[in-house]
């Protein structure tokens, strides 16, 4: 990890200053790719997944520099899930064998996702507290476990991914503000707005697909 941080140190050079804090070229590039990714998700376009892999790799390095180890580790999970999600959108099927469609989770499955996420949060927080020098282990852990849930639901084209992302994005705004990553905090504020737009757009898609059987 030390070699990676040393190799990417030039990318941490400031591109500009925002709210009195330097914004690195690394953070700026990761932001551009992430916005492009979300716009593709809104349109249910498979290009979102390779963009997710690229932006996750950049954010993973950025978070290592910021000592946000939960968020950094999450990016490795994101890259893996993005590869799976890409395959799901291109080749995945529903239980009956038809191609994946945008639809909501049944109420029982929605509750299961919520309970599993809430159970995983303190466990990851304790792990980060004991094994790393993170100064915000539990605040770091919450969007980490929520993002994993959101990514799985997104890969399966479940409408419920959008309210999950809304919650994750709002907590992330707080997390990155605490760490002084103002551009990333602003990005996640934008993501929160886009989550609402995605929720509405996918709800319309789900209704149309349900109407056509």
C-alpha positions in Angstrom: 0.0 0.0 0.0 2.9 2.4 0.7 4.2 1.9 -2.8 0.7 2.6 -4.2 0.4 5.8 -2.2 3.9 6.9 -3.3 3.2 6.2 -7.0 -0.1 8.1 -6.9 1.2 11.1 -4.9 1.6 13.3 -8.0 -2.1 12.9 -8.7 -2.8 14.4 -5.2 -1.4 17.7 -6.5 -4.1 20.5 -6.2 -6.2 21.2 -9.3 -7.9 24.1 -7.6 -9.1 25.2 -4.2 -12.7 24.9 -2.9 -13.9 26.3 0.5 -10.3 26.8 1.5 -9.3 23.2 0.8 -7.2 22.0 -2.1 -9.0 19.7 -4.6 -6.6 17.1 -6.2 -6.5 16.1 -9.8 -7.3 12.5 -8.6 -10.5 13.6 -6.9 -11.5 15.7 -9.9 -11.1 12.9 -12.4 -12.9 10.4 -10.2 -15.8 12.9 -9.9 -16.2 13.3 -13.7 -16.3 9.5 -14.2 -18.7 9.0 -11.3 -21.2 11.6 -12.6 -21.0 10.0 -16.1 -21.7 6.7 -14.5 -24.8 7.8 -12.6 -26.2 9.5 -15.8 -25.8 6.1 -17.5 -27.6 4.4 -14.6 -30.5 6.7 -15.0 -30.9 5.5 -18.6 -30.3 1.9 -17.6 -27.3 1.9 -20.0 -24.6 -0.8 -19.5 -21.8 1.7 -20.0 -22.4 2.6 -16.4 -20.5 -0.5 -15.2 -17.1 0.0 -16.8 -17.3 3.7 -15.7 -18.1 2.4 -12.2 -15.0 0.2 -12.2 -12.8 3.1 -13.3 -14.2 5.7 -10.9 -14.1 3.2 -8.0 -10.4 2.5 -8.6 -9.6 6.2 -8.5 -11.7 6.8 -5.4 -10.1 3.8 -3.7 -6.7 5.5 -4.0 -8.1 8.8 -2.9 -9.6 7.3 0.2 -6.4 5.6 1.1 -4.7 8.9 1.0 -7.5 10.3 3.3 -7.2 7.2 5.7 -10.9 6.3 4.9 -10.1 2.6 4.9 -13.7 1.4 4.9 -14.5 3.5 1.9 -11.2 2.4 0.2 -12.0 -1.3 0.8 -15.5 -0.7 -0.5 -14.1 0.4 -3.9 -12.6 -3.1 -4.3 -16.0 -4.6 -3.6 -17.5 -2.1 -6.0 -15.2 -3.1 -8.8 -16.1 -6.8 -8.3 -19.8 -6.0 -8.1 -19.6 -3.8 -11.1 -18.1 -6.6 -13.2 -21.0 -8.8 -11.9 -23.5 -6.1 -12.5 -22.3 -5.5 -16.1 -22.8 -9.2 -16.8 -26.2 -9.1 -15.1 -27.4 -6.2 -17.3 -26.2 -8.0 -20.4 -27.0 -11.6 -19.6 -28.9 -11.8 -16.3 -32.4 -13.2 -16.1 -35.3 -13.3 -13.7 -36.4 -16.5 -11.9 -38.7 -17.4 -14.7 -35.8 -17.0 -17.3 -36.8 -13.8 -19.0 -34.3 -10.9 -19.2 -33.9 -8.7 -16.1 -36.6 -6.1 -15.8 -36.8 -3.0 -13.6 -39.1 -3.9 -10.7 -39.5 -3.3 -6.9 -38.6 -5.8 -4.3 -41.4 -7.6 -2.4 -42.0 -6.2 1.1 -40.4 -9.1 2.9 -37.2 -8.9 0.8 -37.0 -5.2 1.4 -37.2 -5.8 5.2 -34.4 -8.4 4.9 -32.1 -6.0 3.1 -32.7 -3.3 5.7 -32.1 -5.7 8.7 -29.0 -7.2 7.2 -27.5 -3.7 6.4 -28.3 -2.4 9.9 -26.7 -5.6 11.5 -23.5 -5.3 9.4 -23.0 -1.6 10.2 -21.8 -1.9 13.8 -19.8 -5.0 13.0 -17.8 -3.2 10.3 -17.5 -0.1 12.5 -15.9 -2.2 15.3 -13.6 -3.8 12.8 -12.4 -0.5 11.5 -12.1 0.8 15.0 -9.8 -2.0 16.1 -7.8 -2.7 13.0 -7.2 0.7 11.5 -6.3 4.2 12.6 -9.6 5.6 11.2 -10.9 8.5 13.2 -14.5 8.0 12.0 -14.9 4.2 12.0 -18.7 4.1 12.4 -19.5 7.0 10.2 -17.2 5.4 7.6 -18.9 2.0 8.0 -22.5 3.0 7.5 -22.3 4.2 3.9 -19.9 1.3 3.2 -22.5 -1.4 4.1 -25.3 0.6 2.6 -23.4 0.9 -0.7 -22.9 -2.8 -1.0 -26.7 -3.3 -0.6 -27.4 -0.6 -3.1 -24.9 -2.0 -5.7 -26.4 -5.5 -5.5 -30.0 -4.1 -5.9 -28.8 -1.9 -8.8 -27.2 -4.9 -10.5 -30.5 -6.8 -10.3 -32.4 -3.8 -11.6 -34.4 -3.4 -8.5 -36.2 -0.1 -8.0 -35.3 -0.1 -4.3 -31.6 0.6 -5.1 -32.5 4.3 -5.4 -33.8 5.0 -1.9 -30.8 3.0 -0.6 -28.5 5.3 -2.6 -30.3 8.3 -1.4 -29.7 7.4 2.2 -26.0 6.4 1.5 -25.4 9.7 -0.4 -26.8 11.8 2.4 -24.6 10.1 5.0 -21.6 10.3 2.7 -22.0 14.1 2.4 -21.5 14.3 6.2 -18.6 11.9 6.1 -16.7 13.7 3.4 -17.4 17.1 4.9 -15.9 15.9 8.2 -12.8 14.7 6.3 -12.5 18.0 4.3 -13.1 16.3 0.9 -15.4 19.1 -0.2 -15.6 18.3 -3.9 -16.5 14.7 -3.1 -19.0 16.0 -0.5 -20.6 18.2 -3.2 -20.6 15.2 -5.6 -22.5 13.1 -3.1 -25.0 16.0 -2.6 -25.5 15.9 -6.4 -25.8 12.1 -6.2 -28.6 12.5 -3.6 -30.5 14.7 -6.0 -29.9 12.2 -8.9 -31.0 9.4 -6.6 -34.4 11.1 -6.5 -34.4 11.5 -10.2 -33.4 7.9 -10.7 -36.1 6.7 -8.3 -38.8 8.5 -10.3 -37.4 7.5 -13.7 -37.1 3.8 -12.8 -40.6 3.8 -11.3 -41.9 4.9 -14.7 -39.9 2.2 -16.4 -41.2 -0.4 -13.9 -44.8 0.6 -14.6 -44.2 0.4 -18.4 -42.5 -3.0 -18.2 -45.2 -4.3 -15.9 -47.9 -3.1 -18.3 -46.2 -5.0 -21.1 -46.0 -8.2 -19.1 
